[in-house]
């Protein structure tokens, strides 16, 4: 009968596997999604007594959930399976509860007792799933039960369960803020966990529940820094973010690197430190998120001399996909706006490629201009040659940005302004409208930085009016000519340029006409200043019968007359204004102040100016661009020397009993060795972790661990000598000593030595000494 039962079971299993395989094959072969099962059939499966059918029904429900179908009508039928011993069924029921428990709180409460019992299950997977579901069911009534479950799981032997407890803490806090005291107690235990797998999740929970409570991290600071290299990516990101804020709030700022103290695993590598070895250990792994997080730490904590450490890893991200390149370039630009020196060796990595999209090559051109003044001559020549090449491409946007980049290069280093101006003058003479207009705007900025040295450049620009056709370009040239109208006492090209422009006034664009009228007003104002006559200009076309007028006065009258009948309201108003203030002698000083006032030197800031005020790697740095971003919280200011906490706050050791709770084996001294480094045995036989070098206050015992080790070795050698002398006697009286051994007291030290000597004859020879 037993064999028949086994055969029947095997056949049933084979049948189930065959049905599942056939169903999977039919689904994969079909190009359309499977039809939605009827609710009646699904409920029938959910209420079946066979686990296979229940599992099939749950899979159908979860599939419908993933397609957006409302599955709340199945709530009662699904929740009744929460007590199933089948692990797969439990998983699917828990997934369903997380989705629909909030909409059916009364029915969800019926499953809480069953889920709470799962916290004592033998499987760590079941226990972790249970606490996750309890915290994920957003029913405020069970907040206290969830808090008790978190407390229980925080002391679990499995790190997987303890991590689930840490993840559940923020959820429970959002469910009921009144549970904060209990959650903080659990959080303090989890932050001191010896598993980096748990500590990463605990740090994330600390950020969500009590950010800024740095006193909770004092005793765990060094442990966090040591565990950082072993954590997973998300744990590293959280710990780096938290330690960055911790350093600003607890370490005073320093301008120089601090040497790492001997014997300390985490030195002051990132600029923060209190002189006792505190600092950060940075993990420059291949992951882009961690690289950016380490770059943030170095940027906001370390001195500028340490930034080359992160320059290379950030540059390596430029070989990644486009989206990662964009984020990397934004962070590089943000750092380079304040400290461009670390990126100067990587100038060739910022050259524009043909496949680069606009948002990539814009940032590359900006970086070339930021590092330009700090690069050697050979690199400067390369950058200018590249920018000149890009200025002749077919893409108008790239032409505009390349020309502007040349202007920023000339502005950042005046020694190369002449070469930059020469490059731009070539663009003006090329005749391309967009290129000429952008080049003239940049040329105007360069000339105004040192007007006296560019008089001849203005003459060349005036000659270019014969070929320039772009209205914006012509307007820029005319404006520059007007700025030099008073050079050499009026002996310049301004009046002749005005004479030539008067002939084609009616054919010019509105922008050029406005500048011609302004040029006429400036030339006439300089004429009045030189003659100091303030003679008014008569109405008419300047051909009256009276005294012969000066050509400048005639030109001004003629231009204002032409503008008087123009179709542009703005042009007519400008001409009327200039004529009014220049026609009255008493208004001449006012006209001079209005027209001939010195202009401030124009500045062309970097397009990303303003990003540097945001935290490196933050979303605000990406989208801010100088504007305030709602919800953004900047880093705390550096704490002052007087307000910085004492370094001793980071010397807090775990409380007694913590070692036993974590499953630490009691210290035993063997004949060939001593206790583990950093551990000391107390009179109560309870091992308590202590930093090396800390005195162990035990009466009649050595005060330091070095003395303890030394004395232990001496005692061990003496005991071995005694064992050799009494070896012969032990062989003769072996049976008698074995009988007396059962009656001896465990606390008698001499009889324990005899017992261990007897056992030594059998090959073990271990000496047990209780401290």
Secondary structure, DSSP 8 states (H G I E B T S, - for coil): -HHHHHHHHHHHHHHHHHHHHHHHHHHHH-SS------HHHHHHHHT-SSHHHHHHHHHHHHHHHHTT---GGGHHHHHGGGG-S-HHHHHHHHHHHHHHTTTTHHHHHTTHHHHHHGGG-S-HHHHHHHHHHHHHS--GGGHHHHHHHHHHHHT-S-HHHHHHHHHHHHHHHHH-GGGHHHHHHHHHHHHT-S-HHHHHHHHHHHHHHHTT-GGGTGGGHHHHHHHGGGS-HHHHHHHHHHHHHHHHHHSB--SS-----TT-SS-BTTS---SSS--B-----S-HHHHHHHHHHHHHHS-GGGTHHHHHHHHHGGGS-HHHHHHHHHHHHHHHTT--GGGGGGGGGGS--TT--HHHHHHHHHHHHHHHTTS-HHHHHHHHHHHHHHTTSS-HHHHHHHHHHHHHHHHH-GGGHHHHHHHHHHHHHH--HHHHHHHHHHHHHHHHHSGGGGHHHHHHHHHGGGT---HHHHHHHHHHHHHTTTGGGG-SSHHHHHHHHHHTGGGS-HHHHHHHHHHHHHHHHHHHHHH-------SSSS--SSS---HHHHHHHHHHHHHHT-S-HHHHHHHHHHHHHHHSGGGHHHHHHHHS----------TTTTGGGS-TT-HHHHH-TTS--TT-------B-TTTS--GGGGG----TTHHHHTT-------TT----TTEE--TTS--EE--TT-----TTS-SSHHHHHHHHHHHHHHHHHHHHHTHHHHHHTHHHHHHHHTTS-TT-HHHHHHHHHHHHHTT--------
